Amino acid sequence: MTTRTQVAIIGAGPSGLLLGALLHRAGIDNVVIEQRSADYVLGRIRAGVLEQVAVDLLEEAGVATRLHAEGLPHDGVNLSFDGQRHRIDLHRLTGKRVMVYGQTEVTRDLMDHRAAVGRPTVYEADQVTVHGFDGSNPWVTYVEGGVARRLDADFIAGCDGFHGVCRASVPRNAIQEYEKVYPFGWLGLLADVPPVDHELIYGHTERGFMLASMRSSTRSRFYIQCPLTDKVEDWSDDAFYDEFQRRLPPDAAARLVRGPSLEKSIAPLRSFVAEPLRFGRLFLAGDAGHIVPPTGAKGLNLAASDVGLLSRALAEHYRGSPAGIDTYSQRALARIWKAERFSWWFTQLMHLFPDNGPFGAKMQRAELDYLVRSEAAQKAVAENYVGLPLE
Ligand SMILES: Cc1cc2nc3c(=O)[nH]c(=O)nc-3n(C[C@H](O)[C@H](O)[C@H](O)COP(=O)(O)OP(=O)(O)OC[C@H]3O[C@@H](n4cnc5c(N)ncnc54)[C@H](O)[C@@H]3O)c2cc1C
C-alpha cells in the first residue's frame, strides 16, 4: 500500500489546497492528506477578507473566476469609537483594495479545481504521521478506511493548522516558539441578514470591541469581544444582537437586521510564531507555523502568502536551484512578523484590556484620536490592512 509523489501535503485547509493548486500549475505532482471529511472542512466558518496578494495567488492558481464574480471589493474600512465612525480610504491611500469572499468559498473553489484537474486528496485519513524528513526520503503513513498506507515523497508540506501533527513532530530543540495569549475571545454570529454597512466597521467601546463584517451582500458575520469564561450556549441570538447593537455606532445600529444564527462560536485570540519553518525536507505553512488574532484579517492571507513563496521555492528546486527552499523560512518569516505586529497592534488598539488601567485606557484613546486625524497614521494602517507586498 505504498505510493509516491513529489510533495506530500498534510491538511486540506486553504494553505494545503492552494499549495496543491500552485504546484499543479508548475507541473509538480502532489497528494493532499486530510484528517477530516471534505464537508467538515467546508463547514468551518472562519476568515472572509482577502488581500490583493491572496487574490493574485488564487488567480495564478486558476481558481479566481467565482471570486471575481461574487466577491465584494472594498475600498475602505471604518473605525468607530465614542459613537462616531471614521473611514480609512484604503484605495486612495494605497491604490489597493481588499476583497470580501468567505474562506469556505475559497476552500470550495480550491476543492472543485482539485477534483477537476484530478490531483488526489485523501479525506478522513487517520493516524497521519510524518517520517524521515531529516533525511533525503521522507514519507507519510496514515490509515484510510481501516487500511494502513504509506506515501513516499521528495518533500512534506505541513499545512495542517495550529493543532496539526507536522510542527509537533519536530524535535523540541530544533524549534523556537513565540506566543502571546489575549485575555478575551471573539463571539461570532453568522446570519443571512444584510450587512449593517457596505464596508467593515471595527468598533472600540466601553463595553468591549465589536466587528461588523460580512460574507456577501445577504450574509453577515458579526463579532463581539467576550470574556474567555463565556460559553456559546449562554448567548441566545437575541442576547448577542442586543449586545452587538449597543456597540455599533448609532447610524449602523439603526440599520441592524436580526435573523437566526447559522453559526455561533467563541474563538480565543492568540499571537504565535514558530521559527524556523523548514526542518530538512519538512516545511511549515499557514496556521501550522503561526497564528494571529483575527483583528486585521491576516490569518488566511498569511496562509496564502506562505504557500505562494513555498510553491515558487519548490518549483525552483525542480528546475535545479536550491536557493528558494534554502531561503523559504527566512523570507516567509520576514512577512509573517510584520503581519504579527500589525495584528497585535490593532488588537491592542481596539479591545478593552481588563488590566489596562486608567492610564492604558487614556493611551488607547489618544492613539485612536491621533489615527483618525493623521493622514500619515492612516496610511500606515491602510498599507498593512491591504497587505504588504510578497517579496
Ligand atoms: C474560529 C476561527 C476564526 C477565524 N477567523 C478569521 C478571520 O475572521 N479572519 C482571518 O483572517 N482569519 C481568521 N481565522 C484564521 C484563518 O481561518 C486561518 O488562518 C486559516 O484557516 C489558515 O489556513 P491553514 O490552511 O493554514 O490552516 P487550517 O485552515 O487550520 O487547515 C488545516 C487543515 O489541516 C487539517 N489537519 C490538522 N491536523 C491534521 C493531521 N494530523 N493530519 C491531516 N490533516 C490535519 C485540519 O483538519 C485542517 O483542514 C480564524 C480561525 C479560526 C480557528
The ligand as a Tripos MOL2 file, in Angstrom:
@<TRIPOS>MOLECULE
LIG
   53    58     1     0     0
SMALL
NO_CHARGES

@<TRIPOS>ATOM
      1 C1        -12.5960   30.1720   14.6800 C.3       1 LIG1
      2 C2        -11.6390   30.8680   13.7390 C.ar      1 LIG1
      3 C3        -11.9930   32.0940   13.1670 C.ar      1 LIG1
      4 C4        -11.1200   32.7440   12.2980 C.ar      1 LIG1
      5 N1        -11.4820   33.9540   11.7820 N.ar      1 LIG1
      6 C5        -10.6190   34.5810   10.9670 C.ar      1 LIG1
      7 C6        -10.9260   35.8250   10.4110 C.ar      1 LIG1
      8 O1        -12.0030   36.3820   10.6510 O.2       1 LIG1
      9 N2        -10.0200   36.4210    9.5890 N.ar      1 LIG1
     10 C7         -8.8180   35.8200    9.3020 C.ar      1 LIG1
     11 O2         -8.0280   36.3630    8.5290 O.2       1 LIG1
     12 N3         -8.5050   34.6550    9.7970 N.ar      1 LIG1
     13 C8         -9.3730   34.0150   10.6300 C.ar      1 LIG1
     14 N4         -9.0410   32.8240   11.1360 N.ar      1 LIG1
     15 C9         -7.7600   32.2740   10.7460 C.3       1 LIG1
     16 C10        -7.8470   31.5670    9.3890 C.3       1 LIG1
     17 O3         -9.0600   30.8890    9.2780 O.3       1 LIG1
     18 C11        -6.6620   30.6370    9.3240 C.3       1 LIG1
     19 O4         -5.5120   31.4440    9.3800 O.3       1 LIG1
     20 C12        -6.6410   29.7630    8.0770 C.3       1 LIG1
     21 O5         -7.6620   28.7980    8.1450 O.3       1 LIG1
     22 C13        -5.2970   29.0700    7.9660 C.3       1 LIG1
     23 O6         -5.3520   28.1110    6.9540 O.3       1 LIG1
     24 P1         -4.4810   26.7880    7.0470 P.3       1 LIG1
     25 O7         -4.8160   26.0120    5.8420 O.co2     1 LIG1
     26 O8         -3.0740   27.1250    7.3160 O.co2     1 LIG1
     27 O9         -4.9970   26.0420    8.3670 O.3       1 LIG1
     28 P2         -6.4030   25.3660    8.6360 P.3       1 LIG1
     29 O10        -7.4970   26.1240    7.9850 O.co2     1 LIG1
     30 O11        -6.4760   25.1570   10.1060 O.co2     1 LIG1
     31 O12        -6.3150   23.9770    7.9080 O.3       1 LIG1
     32 C14        -5.5170   22.9250    8.4070 C.3       1 LIG1
     33 C15        -6.1030   21.6080    7.9460 C.3       1 LIG1
     34 O13        -5.2600   20.5440    8.4010 O.3       1 LIG1
     35 C16        -6.0740   19.5010    8.8870 C.3       1 LIG1
     36 N5         -5.2920   18.7170    9.8450 N.ar      1 LIG1
     37 C17        -4.9850   19.0140   11.1270 C.ar      1 LIG1
     38 N6         -4.2650   18.0400   11.6770 N.ar      1 LIG1
     39 C18        -4.0880   17.0990   10.7420 C.ar      1 LIG1
     40 C19        -3.4500   15.8470   10.7090 C.ar      1 LIG1
     41 N7         -2.8300   15.3650   11.8030 N.pl3     1 LIG1
     42 N8         -3.4690   15.1410    9.5720 N.ar      1 LIG1
     43 C20        -4.0970   15.6200    8.4660 C.ar      1 LIG1
     44 N9         -4.7480   16.7790    8.4360 N.ar      1 LIG1
     45 C21        -4.7400   17.5250    9.5570 C.ar      1 LIG1
     46 C22        -7.2580   20.2180    9.5070 C.3       1 LIG1
     47 O14        -8.3950   19.3770    9.6370 O.3       1 LIG1
     48 C23        -7.4800   21.3460    8.5200 C.3       1 LIG1
     49 O15        -8.3610   21.0000    7.4920 O.3       1 LIG1
     50 C24        -9.8870   32.1700   12.0130 C.ar      1 LIG1
     51 C25        -9.5150   30.9450   12.5610 C.ar      1 LIG1
     52 C26       -10.3810   30.3000   13.4270 C.ar      1 LIG1
     53 C27        -9.9540   28.9850   14.0480 C.3       1 LIG1
@<TRIPOS>BOND
     1     1     2 1
     2     2     3 ar
     3     2    52 ar
     4     3     4 ar
     5     4     5 ar
     6     4    50 ar
     7     5     6 ar
     8     6     7 ar
     9     6    13 1
    10     7     8 2
    11     7     9 ar
    12     9    10 ar
    13    10    11 2
    14    10    12 ar
    15    12    13 ar
    16    13    14 ar
    17    14    15 1
    18    14    50 ar
    19    15    16 1
    20    16    17 1
    21    16    18 1
    22    18    19 1
    23    18    20 1
    24    20    21 1
    25    20    22 1
    26    22    23 1
    27    23    24 1
    28    24    25 2
    29    24    26 1
    30    24    27 1
    31    27    28 1
    32    28    29 2
    33    28    30 1
    34    28    31 1
    35    31    32 1
    36    32    33 1
    37    33    34 1
    38    33    48 1
    39    34    35 1
    40    35    36 1
    41    35    46 1
    42    36    37 ar
    43    36    45 ar
    44    37    38 ar
    45    38    39 ar
    46    39    40 ar
    47    39    45 ar
    48    40    41 1
    49    40    42 ar
    50    42    43 ar
    51    43    44 ar
    52    44    45 ar
    53    46    47 1
    54    46    48 1
    55    48    49 1
    56    50    51 ar
    57    51    52 ar
    58    52    53 1
@<TRIPOS>SUBSTRUCTURE
     1 LIG1         1 GROUP 0 **** ****
